Amino acid sequence: MNPAPPPRLDLRLATNPWYWAAWGAAAFYNTMRDVFNAPLGFLVVFNGTHFFLWGCLGLVAIPFIRRHPIRMHWRPWILHLLAGSLFTLADITLGHWITFRGLGMVKSKSLLEIAIYAFQTCFHLGLMTYGLMIAVIQGLDAQRLSKQRAVQASQLEAKLVQAQLQSLRTQLQPHFLFNTLHAISSLMHYDVPTADRMLTRLSELLRMSLQQFGTQVVPLRQEVAFLEAYLDIEKLRFEHRLSIEWAIPEDLGDSAIPPFLLQPLVENAIKHGIAPRADGGGIVIRAYSQANELLLEVEDDGPGAQSTQAPQPGMGIGLNNTRSRLETLYGADQSFELLRQGRGTIARVRMPLTHTPKKLAA
C-alpha cells in the first residue's frame, strides 16, 4: 500500500491548539532558562517572536520533513541541511529584526546587518531546532505507522479467518455434502473407482482448507490444486454440463496470492453462468503477468449482461470478502472487476506480482 505524499503546506496545523501549545512551551522554557541573564520583557518578546515564526515555518517544514524522511542514503541529509539552513535564516533574520525594531534597540541597523549578526550568534540554535523537529516528526510518524500496521494486520487476520470459514461453509455446507454423498452413493453401484476418487477429493478439499488456516499468501499452484479438488466435486454434480479450461503458465506457479481467492470467483461463475443453463457451459481459469502485475481471470460462457462494473456491496459475501481482502493487502495497487459484455462474464483480479517464500512454494 502506497500512501499519498504529504501536502506541501499543512494548513490543518494552523488550527491545531496542541501545535501552537508546543511552540509556546518551547518559548516559555527558553525564557525561564535565561531569566537571570537578560530582562524578562526582552526574553518574552525575543522567544515569543522566534518560536511563533518557527510555528509558521513549520506549516511548510513539517510536510517537507514527511516528504523526505531521513534514511541511510545521503540525499535526504543534504536536502535537510539546505532546507534547515533556509528555514533558520528566515527565522533568525525576521525574529531579530522584529524584536530589535519593536523594542527600539537598533534603529540604525539595516536588515542585512541584523541578518549577519543573527547568523553569527544564533544560526546553530536554529539548525538544532530544525533537527529536533525532524526527530519529533519522524518519531511520531513511526509510532503512528506502527499502530496502523498493527490494526491492518489485525483486520487482515480477521478477514482471512472469515474467508476460510466462508470457504468451508460454502463448500461443505450440509446440502452440498448431502448432494455429493448422494451422488457418490449412486456411483458405488456401477462405478466404484470414480466414487472412491470423489471421496478422496472431498477429504483433500477439507484437508487443504485446514492446512491454509492462518496463512496470508499461498503459491498460485497451491490455490490451483485446491480448485481442482473443488471442481472435481462440482463436475460430479454437473456431469457433462461443466467443462473447465486451465490457462496458467508454469512459471507463475510460485506467484503469491491470498488463499481462497479464486474459489468464490469460480463458485460465482458456476452459480450464475453454468447452473441456470440446461446444457451447462464452460469456465476458463487463466493467469498472466503484465508490467510487474499478476492478473487472474475466471471466465464463463453464460448469459452475461450489457455492463462493466466492479463488485458492489450486496453482490454476495464471497465477492465482497474478496474485494475487501485485496484492498487490505494491496491498497490502491489492486483492482477487482466483473466484466459482462454480451455472452459470458469475466471476473478479473489485478495485484502486484510477487513470489512466495521457498518454504511455502515447496
C-alpha positions in Angstrom: 0.0 0.0 0.0 1.4 3.3 -1.1 0.0 6.3 0.8 -0.3 9.7 -0.9 2.6 12.0 -0.3 2.0 14.7 2.4 0.9 18.2 1.1 3.5 20.9 0.6 1.6 23.1 3.0 -0.3 21.7 6.0 -2.9 24.2 7.0 -4.5 21.8 9.4 -1.7 22.5 11.9 -2.6 26.2 11.9 -5.9 25.4 13.7 -4.4 22.7 16.0 -4.2 24.2 19.5 -1.7 21.5 20.6 0.6 22.5 17.8 0.8 26.1 19.0 0.9 25.0 22.6 4.1 23.0 21.8 5.8 26.1 20.4 4.5 28.2 23.3 6.0 25.7 25.7 9.4 25.9 23.9 9.3 29.7 24.1 8.4 29.6 27.9 11.2 27.1 28.5 13.8 29.3 26.8 12.5 32.4 28.6 12.8 30.8 32.0 16.2 29.3 31.2 17.7 32.8 30.6 15.5 34.8 33.0 18.5 35.7 35.2 20.7 36.7 32.2 18.5 39.2 30.4 15.5 41.4 31.0 12.3 39.5 31.2 10.5 41.7 28.7 13.2 41.2 26.1 13.1 37.5 26.6 9.3 37.3 26.3 9.4 39.3 23.0 12.5 37.6 21.6 11.5 34.0 22.3 7.8 34.6 21.6 8.7 36.1 18.2 11.2 33.4 17.2 9.0 30.4 18.2 5.9 32.0 16.6 7.9 32.3 13.4 9.0 28.6 13.8 5.4 27.7 14.2 4.6 29.5 10.9 7.6 28.0 9.1 6.6 24.6 10.5 3.5 24.6 8.3 5.9 24.2 5.4 8.8 22.5 7.1 6.8 19.6 8.6 5.3 18.4 5.3 8.8 18.7 3.8 10.2 16.5 6.5 7.5 13.9 5.9 8.1 14.0 2.2 11.8 13.4 2.6 12.3 11.2 5.7 15.9 10.7 6.9 17.3 7.4 5.5 20.8 5.9 5.2 21.2 7.4 1.8 23.0 10.8 1.6 20.4 12.6 -0.5 17.8 13.4 2.3 20.7 14.6 4.6 21.8 17.1 2.0 18.2 18.2 1.4 17.5 18.7 5.1 20.8 20.6 5.6 19.9 23.0 2.9 16.2 23.3 4.0 17.2 23.7 7.6 19.6 26.5 6.7 16.9 28.3 4.8 14.3 28.0 7.5 16.8 29.0 10.1 17.9 32.1 8.2 14.3 33.1 7.7 13.6 32.7 11.4 16.6 34.4 12.9 16.6 37.3 10.4 12.9 38.1 10.8 12.9 37.3 14.5 15.9 39.5 15.3 14.6 42.3 13.1 11.1 42.3 14.6 12.5 42.1 18.2 15.1 44.7 17.8 13.0 47.1 15.8 10.0 46.5 18.0 11.9 47.3 21.2 13.8 50.2 19.5 17.2 48.6 20.2 18.9 49.1 16.8 17.1 51.7 14.9 20.1 52.4 12.7 20.8 48.8 11.7 19.8 47.6 8.3 18.1 44.2 7.7 21.4 42.9 6.2 23.4 43.9 9.3 20.8 42.3 11.6 20.9 39.1 9.5 24.7 38.9 9.7 24.5 39.4 13.5 21.8 36.8 13.8 23.8 34.4 11.7 26.9 34.8 13.9 25.0 34.3 17.2 22.0 32.1 16.6 22.4 30.1 13.4 23.5 26.9 15.2 20.5 27.2 17.5 18.1 27.4 14.6 19.7 24.3 13.0 19.2 22.5 16.3 15.6 23.5 16.4 15.1 22.1 12.8 16.9 18.9 13.7 14.7 18.5 16.8 11.6 18.9 14.5 12.9 16.1 12.3 13.4 13.8 15.3 10.0 14.5 16.7 8.1 14.3 13.4 9.8 11.1 12.3 9.3 9.6 15.8 5.6 10.4 15.8 5.2 9.2 12.2 7.0 5.9 13.1 4.7 5.4 16.1 1.6 6.1 14.0 2.7 3.8 11.2 3.4 1.0 13.7 -0.1 1.4 15.1 -1.6 1.4 11.6 0.2 -1.7 10.6 -0.9 -3.4 13.8 -4.5 -2.5 13.1 -4.2 -3.6 9.4 -2.6 -6.9 10.4 -5.5 -7.5 12.9 -8.1 -6.6 10.3 -6.4 -8.8 7.7 -6.2 -11.7 10.1 -9.9 -11.3 10.9 -10.9 -11.2 7.2 -8.6 -14.2 6.5 -10.4 -16.3 9.1 -13.7 -15.1 7.8 -12.7 -16.1 4.3 -11.6 -19.5 5.5 -14.7 -20.2 7.4 -16.8 -18.9 4.5 -14.9 -21.2 2.1 -15.6 -24.2 4.3 -19.2 -23.2 4.8 -19.7 -22.7 1.0 -18.1 -25.9 0.0 -19.0 -28.2 2.9 -22.4 -26.9 3.9 -25.0 -29.6 4.7 -26.9 -29.6 1.3 -23.6 -29.6 -0.6 -22.4 -32.6 1.4 -25.7 -34.3 1.0 -25.7 -33.9 -2.8 -22.1 -35.0 -3.1 -22.5 -38.0 -0.9 -25.8 -39.0 -2.6 -24.0 -38.9 -6.0 -21.1 -40.9 -4.6 -23.6 -43.4 -3.2 -25.2 -43.8 -6.6 -21.8 -44.3 -8.3 -20.9 -47.1 -5.9 -23.4 -49.4 -7.7 -21.7 -49.1 -11.1 -18.5 -47.0 -10.9 -16.7 -47.8 -7.7 -13.3 -46.3 -8.8 -15.0 -42.9 -9.6 -16.9 -42.9 -6.3 -13.7 -43.7 -4.4 -11.9 -40.8 -6.2 -14.6 -38.4 -5.4 -14.5 -39.3 -1.7 -10.7 -38.8 -1.8 -11.1 -35.4 -3.4 -13.7 -34.4 -0.8 -11.3 -35.3 2.0 -8.4 -33.5 0.2 -10.6 -30.4 -0.1 -11.2 -30.3 3.7 -7.5 -31.1 4.4 -6.2 -28.3 2.2 -8.7 -25.8 3.7 -7.5 -26.6 7.2 -3.8 -26.5 6.1 -4.1 -23.0 4.9 -5.5 -21.7 8.1 -3.6 -18.6 9.3 -1.7 -18.2 6.0 -1.8 -14.7 4.4 -0.5 -15.8 1.0 0.0 -19.1 -0.8 1.6 -20.1 -4.1 -0.7 -19.9 -7.1 -0.1 -23.6 -7.8 -1.5 -24.5 -4.3 -4.6 -22.5 -5.0 -4.9 -24.3 -8.3 -4.7 -27.7 -6.5 -7.4 -26.5 -4.1 -9.6 -25.5 -7.1 -9.0 -28.8 -8.8 -10.4 -30.7 -5.8 -13.3 -28.3 -5.6 -14.1 -28.6 -9.3 -13.8 -32.4 -9.3 -16.7 -32.4 -6.9 -18.7 -29.8 -8.9 -18.1 -31.9 -12.0 -19.7 -34.9 -10.2 -22.8 -32.7 -9.6 -23.0 -31.3 -13.2 -21.5 -34.3 -15.0 -21.1 -33.4 -18.7 -22.7 -29.9 -18.2 -19.5 -28.4 -16.8 -16.2 -28.1 -18.6 -13.0 -26.5 -17.3 -10.1 -25.0 -19.2 -6.9 -24.0 -17.5 -4.6 -21.3 -18.9 -2.0 -20.9 -16.1 1.7 -20.8 -17.1 4.1 -23.0 -15.1 6.4 -20.0 -14.4 3.7 -18.3 -12.4 3.2 -21.2 -10.1 5.1 -19.6 -7.3 3.3 -16.3 -7.5 1.9 -15.2 -4.2 -1.9 -14.8 -3.9 -4.3 -14.7 -0.9 -5.6 -18.1 -0.1 -9.2 -18.9 -1.1 -9.1 -16.0 -3.6 -10.2 -17.9 -6.7 -12.8 -20.2 -5.3 -15.5 -17.6 -4.7 -15.0 -16.4 -8.3 -15.3 -19.9 -9.7 -18.4 -20.6 -7.5 -20.0 -17.4 -8.8 -19.3 -18.4 -12.4 -20.9 -21.9 -11.8 -23.9 -20.4 -10.0 -24.7 -17.7 -12.4 -23.2 -18.8 -15.7 -23.5 -22.6 -15.7 -26.2 -23.8 -13.3 -29.1 -21.9 -14.9 -28.5 -23.5 -18.4 -29.8 -26.9 -19.2 -26.9 -27.6 -21.5 -24.4 -26.3 -19.0 -21.3 -24.5 -20.2 -17.6 -23.9 -19.7 -15.2 -22.0 -17.5 -11.8 -20.7 -18.3 -9.4 -20.0 -15.5 -6.3 -18.1 -16.6 -3.3 -16.2 -15.1 -0.8 -13.9 -16.8 1.7 -11.2 -15.9 1.8 -7.7 -17.2 4.2 -4.9 -16.1 5.1 -6.5 -12.8 1.4 -7.3 -12.1 -0.4 -10.6 -11.8 -3.8 -10.8 -13.4 -6.2 -13.7 -12.6 -9.4 -14.3 -14.6 -12.3 -16.6 -14.3 -14.5 -16.5 -17.4 -17.7 -18.3 -18.1 -19.8 -18.5 -21.3 -23.1 -17.9 -19.5 -25.8 -15.4 -20.4 -23.8 -12.4 -19.3 -25.2 -8.8 -19.4 -24.5 -5.4 -21.1 -22.4 -3.9 -18.3 -19.0 -3.5 -16.9 -18.6 -2.8 -13.2 -16.6 -3.5 -10.1 -18.3 -5.8 -7.5 -20.5 -3.7 -5.3 -21.9 -4.3 -1.7 -24.8 -6.7 -1.8 -23.4 -8.8 -4.7 -22.5 -11.7 -2.4 -20.5 -12.5 0.6 -17.7 -14.2 -1.3 -17.2 -11.4 -3.8 -17.3 -8.6 -1.3 -15.0 -10.5 1.0 -12.5 -11.0 -1.9 -12.6 -7.3 -2.7 -12.1 -6.3 1.0 -9.1 -8.6 1.4 -7.5 -7.3 -1.8 -7.9 -3.7 -0.6 -6.4 -4.5 2.8 -3.5 -6.4 1.4 -2.6 -4.2 -1.6 -4.4 -0.9 -1.2 -4.5 1.1 -4.5 -2.2 -1.4 -6.2 -5.0 -3.8 -7.0 -8.4 -4.0 -8.7 -11.3 -6.4 -8.8 -13.9 -6.1 -11.5 -16.7 -8.1 -13.2 -16.8 -7.6 -17.0 -20.1 -8.5 -18.5 -20.3 -8.0 -22.3 -22.8 -9.8 -24.3 -22.4 -13.6 -23.7 -20.3 -14.5 -20.7 -18.8 -12.9 -17.7 -15.1 -12.3 -16.7 -14.1 -11.9 -13.1 -10.7 -10.2 -13.2 -8.2 -9.6 -10.3 -5.1 -7.4 -10.6 -2.4 -7.4 -7.9 1.4 -6.9 -7.6 3.4 -9.8 -8.9 5.4 -11.2 -6.0 6.7 -14.7 -5.1 6.1 -16.8 -2.1 8.9 -17.8 0.2 10.6 -21.1 -0.7 9.2 -22.9 2.3 5.7 -22.1 1.1 6.4 -22.7 -2.5 7.8 -26.1 -1.8 
